[in-house]
Amino acid sequence: MKKAATMGSLISDMLQKRGLEDKVREYRTWQIWDETVGPQIAARARPVRIREGVLEIRVDQAVWMQTLQLMKPKILVRLNERLGGAILKDLFLRQGKITPPPVLPPPPKPPVWLTQPLSDADKAEIETALGSLDDPELKERLRRILTLQKQVARSKGQ
């Protein structure tokens, strides 16, 4: 029996068969843009589209357009290095309003009860309650439930 293929390899094969592998590499530009050009440039210039290997970049101010025009060869080389080959042929700068990249909210803090540490006595009580179970999977699930129950009780001051 053959080894099962990963989803990533199946998608890669499908894209390659349809001649879309280069397009996917081109569009990775959006993923690497901020890191490649740095935060100052990324705040003032954003990639908009790619046509026939030419990356269109929207720039918010004329001064930044002049600066980026001078930096164009260096930016093009950096992008192509990160994309794994000469994918982009040129950069086309256009002045206009840019939309900043989305700012993701910070991950939520865990509930107070979840941060309550258990005492050694609580842990021993849980293990005693689980002692007669032979099924390791059931035992682990019940251990998690009893631990959470103890943490909730501690947070309520019980």
Disulfide bonds with the S-S distance in Angstrom:
none
